[in-house]
Amino acid sequence: MRGGSPSRGYLNFCVYLIFPLFYFCGIISCAPDQARTTSGLYVMNVGVCKISLRLPENLSLKGKRRVLKSITTRVRSQFNVSVAEVDDHDLWQLATIGICCVSNNKRYTNQVLSKVVDFITAGRFDVEILNYEIEILPVL
């Protein structure tokens, strides 16, 4: 099992690139029912999930690419989250994917990321989940 927290670069990518993109495209908005801080600013929650996968029956990087493309495409379309391979690029039997979800509700963010992990576990992707971590970051 591999441990550790998501890399700072990935978190900065999610917070400083993904949120403004979602906000300006109208995917997320600051609705009146959002939580507010004492200064009157709205709080958004950025959920980051890092999943370490093992592809036991894979024999090449081409096969790894095929499996990961299938996973990322299906997760994106099913859950409307951002997904990318973030580590283990040169290892053909290991992969690490990062998933990001932005919401105004902490419980909803955690629920979506947990469902993504369950979806990958229950799917017929020929992968084995070695480790996963979910982190919810409140951002002003």
Helices and strands as residue ranges (DSSP letters): H 8-13, I 14-18, H 19-25, E 44-54, H 61-79, E 82-87, E 94-103, H 106-122, E 128-139
